[in-house]
Amino acid sequence: MNIDIICVGKIKEKYLLDAISEYKKRLSRYCNLNILEVADEKTDENASEALNDKIKMIEAERILKYIKKGAHVITLEINGKMMSSTELADKIQDIGTYGVNDIQFVIGGSLGLHNIVISEANTHLSFSKMTFPHQLMRVILLEQIYRSYRIINNEPYHK
């Protein structure tokens, strides 16, 4: 299985880079993982709704360049469906069972995802009603993908 994580922005914090590196190493025995970063746009705290929408559209255009035809696209959204770890594992396994070789997770920037990206998704996933920094969300997502593969392979994992 090929798994892409398409995300807005670069990570600069060493502790997050270390965690990402660790999960990439762990996942290498289960899947081909690619992290595809697109540039983020500067956002003004007091920007109008129209300007925020324009910024999300610019980021969306960058994201859409990486969406593969035939891939199962999973967007991370606050209004998406919440799943348990076992439900996510089942979802990943089911996607492969139906002959799809590519799963693409999409993490938006600080303003979230534009509707044009959301409309491309096969699955809308939420980790919580809470808001997380998109840089930290990358680590959380990698941990859950790793946990999913442990579950799929009937290997022990922390419950």
Secondary structure, 3 states (H helix, E strand, C coil): CEEEEEEECCCCCHHHHHHHHHHHHHHCCCCEEEEEEECCCCCCCCCCHHHHHHHHHHHHHHHHCCCCCCCEEEEEEEEEEECCHHHHHHHHHHHHHCCCCEEEEEECECCECCHHHHCCCCEEEECCCCCCCHHHHHHHHHHHHHHHHHHHCCCCCCC
